[in-house]
Amino acid sequence: MDIYQLLSVLSIILSGISLVTVLVVLLDPTVVCKAFTWLSRARRVGRYRKRYLAIMYYPPGRFKETGELEKALRSVVMRSFGVVYLASIDPKVVYFDPGGSKAIVRFNGRFKVEFLASLAASSELGFKIIPVGIAGTFKSAKKKLG
C-alpha cells in the first residue's frame, strides 16, 4: 500500500468522524440517543429458536429410557459435526414412548439442516432414526406423531 492510498483511506475515516461530530452537535441529544438505540436493536443477534422434531426409531424397544435415546442422538451429532455443532444444536428428548418407538426432540432451529443430516449417520451405530416432521410447538409435533 503506497502513501497515497493510505492518505485517502485516512481522509475518508476523518471525514466520517467529523460528519458524526457535526450531527451530534447540531441535533438534539434525545434524537441521537434514539438513533443509537435503534441501531443497536437492528444489529441484535437473534434468540434461540426452539424447534421440535418428531421421530420414530428402529428397531423398536432399542431404547428403554429417555436418557439412552438422548445420549445416542448426542453421539450421532458429535460423530457427524463435532463438539461445536453439538453445543449449538443442543438436542433434548422432551417426549418418549418406548412402546411405540416414538419420540420428540427439542433442538435449536437454526441448525435444522445439520441436525437432520446427522440423523442419517445413525445407521452406523446400529439403529435408524426416521424424522416424521418438524414443528414449532410441542403440541403440533405430538400431532405429527399421530
C-alpha positions in Angstrom: 0.0 0.0 0.0 1.6 3.2 -1.0 1.3 6.6 0.7 -1.4 8.0 -1.5 -3.8 5.1 -0.8 -3.1 5.4 2.9 -3.8 9.1 2.9 -7.1 8.6 1.0 -8.3 6.0 3.5 -7.3 8.2 6.4 -9.2 11.2 4.9 -12.3 9.1 4.4 -12.2 8.0 8.1 -11.6 11.5 9.3 -14.4 12.9 7.2 -16.8 10.3 8.6 -15.8 11.1 12.2 -16.3 14.9 11.5 -19.7 14.3 10.0 -20.8 12.3 13.0 -19.4 15.0 15.3 -21.3 17.8 13.5 -24.6 15.8 13.6 -24.2 15.2 17.4 -23.6 18.9 18.0 -26.4 20.1 15.8 -29.1 17.6 16.7 -30.9 17.3 19.9 -29.3 14.7 22.3 -32.5 12.8 22.6 -32.7 12.3 18.9 -29.1 11.0 18.9 -29.9 8.6 21.7 -32.9 7.3 20.0 -30.9 6.7 16.8 -28.2 4.8 18.6 -30.8 2.6 20.4 -32.5 1.9 17.1 -29.2 1.0 15.5 -28.3 -1.3 18.4 -31.7 -3.1 18.1 -31.2 -3.6 14.4 -28.0 -5.5 15.0 -29.2 -7.7 17.8 -28.4 -11.3 17.4 -31.5 -13.5 17.2 -32.5 -15.6 20.1 -32.5 -19.3 20.4 -35.4 -20.6 18.3 -36.7 -23.9 19.6 -38.0 -26.5 17.1 -39.4 -29.9 17.8 -38.6 -32.9 15.7 -41.0 -35.8 15.8 -39.0 -39.0 15.2 -39.5 -42.8 15.1 -36.6 -45.1 15.7 -36.0 -48.7 14.6 -35.6 -51.4 16.0 -38.5 -51.0 18.4 -37.6 -51.3 22.1 -33.9 -50.5 21.5 -34.1 -47.6 23.9 -35.6 -48.2 27.4 -35.2 -44.6 28.8 -35.2 -41.0 27.6 -31.5 -40.7 28.6 -30.4 -43.6 26.4 -32.1 -42.0 23.3 -30.7 -38.6 24.1 -27.2 -40.0 24.6 -27.5 -41.8 21.2 -28.6 -38.6 19.5 -25.8 -36.6 21.0 -23.2 -39.2 19.9 -24.6 -39.1 16.3 -24.3 -35.3 16.2 -20.9 -35.5 17.7 -19.6 -38.0 15.2 -21.1 -36.1 12.3 -20.2 -32.5 13.1 -18.2 -32.3 16.3 -18.4 -30.6 19.7 -19.2 -27.1 18.4 -22.2 -28.2 16.5 -23.3 -30.4 19.3 -23.3 -27.5 21.7 -25.2 -25.3 19.1 -27.8 -27.9 18.2 -28.4 -29.0 21.8 -30.8 -31.9 21.2 -33.0 -32.8 24.2 -35.7 -35.5 24.3 -38.9 -34.0 25.6 -41.3 -36.9 24.9 -40.5 -40.5 24.8 -42.8 -43.5 24.0 -40.8 -46.7 24.3 -43.7 -49.0 23.3 -44.5 -47.1 20.1 -40.8 -46.3 19.4 -41.7 -42.6 19.0 -40.1 -39.5 20.5 -40.0 -35.8 20.2 -36.7 -34.0 20.3 -36.2 -30.2 21.0 -33.3 -28.6 19.2 -32.0 -25.2 18.0 -33.9 -24.4 14.8 -31.0 -22.5 13.2 -29.2 -25.8 12.8 -32.1 -27.8 11.3 -30.3 -29.0 8.2 -27.2 -30.0 10.2 -29.3 -31.9 12.7 -31.3 -33.8 10.0 -28.1 -34.6 8.2 -26.5 -36.0 11.3 -29.5 -38.4 11.8 -28.6 -40.1 8.6 -25.4 -41.4 10.3 -27.4 -43.2 13.0 -27.4 -46.4 10.9 -23.7 -46.8 11.6 -24.4 -47.2 15.3 -26.9 -50.0 14.8 -30.2 -48.1 14.8 -32.2 -45.9 12.5 -33.9 -42.6 13.3 -36.7 -41.6 10.9 -37.7 -38.0 11.1 -41.5 -37.6 10.9 -41.8 -33.8 10.9 -40.5 -30.6 12.3 -42.8 -28.3 14.3 -42.6 -25.0 16.1 -44.6 -26.2 19.2 -44.7 -29.4 21.2 -48.4 -29.7 20.6 -48.1 -29.7 16.8 -45.1 -32.1 17.0 -47.3 -34.5 19.0 -50.0 -34.3 16.3 -47.4 -35.3 13.7 -46.6 -38.5 15.6 -50.3 -39.4 15.4 
